[in-house]
């Protein structure tokens, strides 16, 4: 399961940061696994903050 998340993080990094200028297989290589997992974690935190601010906070205020 961790490999799936590492590849998903590499794909998101490739789309959002590299804009498709490099090979996807290079971005999803084992040498970039830690970066990809960190990037996926970062994207998840931003998503949770957006959901909290725009959807949950107005309901309880």
TIVEX-939619 format. One line per 8 residues: number of its first residue (from 1); their letters; for each residue y, z, x of N, C-alpha, C. Coordinates in steps of 0.2 Angstrom, whole numbers. Layout:
BEGIN
NUM	a	Y Z X Y Z X Y Z X | ...
***
This chain:
BEGIN
1	xxxxxxxx	-6 0 4 0 0 0 6 0 4 | 6 3 10 12 3 14 13 -3 17 | 8 -8 18 9 -14 21 13 -18 15 | 12 -17 9 15 -21 4 23 -19 4 | 24 -13 5 31 -10 5 35 -13 11 | 31 -13 17 34 -16 23 36 -23 22 | 31 -27 19 33 -34 18 38 -35 13 | 38 -31 8 44 -32 3 50 -30 6
9	xxxxxxxx	51 -25 10 57 -23 14 59 -29 18 | 54 -32 22 56 -38 26 58 -44 22 | 55 -45 16 58 -50 12 65 -49 9 | 66 -43 7 73 -41 5 78 -41 11 | 76 -39 17 80 -40 23 82 -47 24 | 77 -51 24 77 -58 25 82 -62 20 | 82 -60 14 86 -63 9 93 -60 9 | 94 -53 9 101 -50 9 105 -50 15
17	xxxxxxxx	101 -49 21 105 -49 28 105 -55 31 | 99 -58 32 98 -64 36 100 -71 32 | 100 -70 26 101 -76 21 97 -82 23 | 91 -81 24 86 -86 25 86 -90 32 | 90 -88 37 91 -91 43 86 -91 48 | 81 -86 47 76 -85 51 69 -86 48 | 64 -86 51 57 -87 48 56 -80 44 | 53 -81 38 51 -75 35 45 -71 38
25	xxxxxxxx	41 -75 41 35 -72 45 38 -68 51 | 43 -70 54 46 -66 59 49 -59 57 | 52 -59 51 55 -53 48 50 -49 46 | 44 -51 44 39 -47 41 33 -45 46 | 35 -46 53 30 -45 58 30 -37 59 | 24 -35 63 23 -28 64 29 -25 68 | 32 -29 72 37 -26 76 43 -23 72 | 44 -26 66 50 -25 62 47 -20 56
33	xxxxxxxx	42 -17 56 39 -13 51 43 -7 49 | 45 -4 54 49 2 53 56 1 50 | 59 -5 52 66 -7 50 65 -9 43 | 59 -13 41 58 -15 34 57 -9 29 | 54 -4 31 52 1 27 59 5 26 | 63 6 31 69 9 31 74 6 26 | 74 -1 27 79 -5 23 76 -5 15 | 70 -5 14 68 -4 7 70 3 4
41	xxxxxxxx	69 8 8 71 15 6 78 15 5 | 82 12 9 90 12 8 91 8 1 | 88 2 0 89 -1 -6 87 3 -12 | 82 6 -12 80 11 -17 85 16 -18 | 88 19 -13 93 25 -14 99 22 -18 | 101 16 -15 107 13 -19 105 11 -26 | 99 9 -28 98 7 -34 98 14 -39 | 95 19 -36 95 26 -40 102 28 -41
49	xxxxxxxx	106 28 -36 113 30 -37 117 26 -42 | 116 19 -42 119 15 -47 116 17 -54 | 110 18 -55 107 19 -61 110 26 -64 | 110 31 -59 113 37 -61 120 37 -63 | 124 34 -59 131 33 -61 133 30 -67 | 129 24 -68 131 20 -74 127 21 -80 | 121 23 -80 117 24 -86 116 31 -88 | 115 36 -83 113 42 -85 119 47 -86
57	xxxxx	124 46 -81 130 50 -81 134 50 -87 | 135 44 -90 139 43 -96 136 47 -102 | 129 47 -102 125 50 -108 127 57 -108 | 127 61 -102 127 68 -102 134 70 -101 | 139 66 -101 146 69 -100 150 69 -106
***
